[in-house]
Amino acid sequence: MGGGTILILILSVFLNIDQHVAQATNIVFFIPTSIAAIIVNIKQKIIDYKLGFVVIIFGIIGACIGAKLSMITEQKNLKRYFGIFLALIAVYEIYSLIKEYILKKKQT
C-alpha cells in the first residue's frame, strides 16, 4: 500500500470528496512523482528497459480499462470495492509480516 492509497482514503472518507474525483486526483499526484523516480533511476542506471516497456504497455491498457470501469461504477460500489481492495492488501501485509517473522525465528 502506497501513499496514493492513503491519499484516496483521506480525500474520500475524511474530506468527503467524490470517490471518482479522489482517484483522479491521486493520478495527478502520481504522474510527477513517477517522472522524478524514473529520472533518478535512469541516472543510477538501474532500469531494465525491456521490462519497463512491457510494464508501460500493460499499465496503459490497465489504466484505460480501470478508468472505463470506474466511470460506469456507482460511487457507493466504487467505495465498497476500494475498501475490499484495502482489506485484501492489509491481510496480505499481515500474512507477509507473520511469514517473515517465522522465517527469522527459524534462522536463530
N, C-alpha and C positions, 0 to 999 in steps of 0.2 A: 504494500500500500504506500503510495507516494503522497506528495503534497497536493497534487491535483484532486485526489480523492477527498482529502480533508477540506480543500477549498470548496468543492461542490457541497459537501456536508454543511459547512458553515453558511454558505450562501443560501442553500435551500431550506435548511432547518432553522438556523438561528436568525437569519436576516429575512426569512420568508420570501425569497426570490423564486420565481417560477423555475422548476427543475430544468426545463429546456434552456432557459437563459443562463442558469448556473453552469450547465455543461458547456455551453458555447463560450462563456466567459473563461472557463478552465482552459479551453483550447487556445484562446487568445493569449493567455498567460504562458501556455506550454510552448508555443512556437518560438519566441525569442530565447527562452531558456534552452531549448533544444539546439538552436543555432549556435549559441555560445558553447554548449557542450561539444558539438561537432567540431568547432574551430579549435578548441583546446585539445581534443583527441587527435585531430589531424596534425597539429604541431608536435604532439608527443608520439606520432606515428604508431598509434595503437588501434587503427581501424582496419577491419577486414572488409575491403571494398566489395568483394563478391557477395559476401553475406549481407552487407549493408544494402546493396542494391535489391536483393531478394526481400529483405525486411521492408524497404521503402515501397516496393511494388505492392506487397500484400498489406502493408499498413494503409496505403491509399485506398485499396479495394475495401478493406475492413472499415475504414473511416466513412467511405461513401455508403456502404451498407448500413452501418450503425446510425449515420445521420438520417437516412431514409426511415429506418425502423423507429428512431426517436421521434420523428415528426408525425408518424401515424399512431404513436402510442399515447394514450391519455396520460396527463401529468400524474394522476393518482397511481396508475400502474407503473409508470416510469420510476416514481419514488420507491414503490414496492420492490421493483426489480433491482434498483440500486442498493436498497437495504439488504436484499438477499445476497447480492454480489459482495457487499461489505462483510456480511456474516460469513460467507464462504472463505473470504480472504482471512478473516480472523481465525476461523477454525484451522485453516492450513498453516498459518503462522504459529499458532499454539502447538499444533502437531509437530512442526519443524523444530521448535524450541525443545519440546519434550524428547524428540528423537536425538537431537544434538546433545542434550543433557545426558541421555542414557549412553550414547557412544563415548562421551568424555569420561563418564563414570566407569565404563568397562575398561578404558585405557589406563586408568590409575589403579 
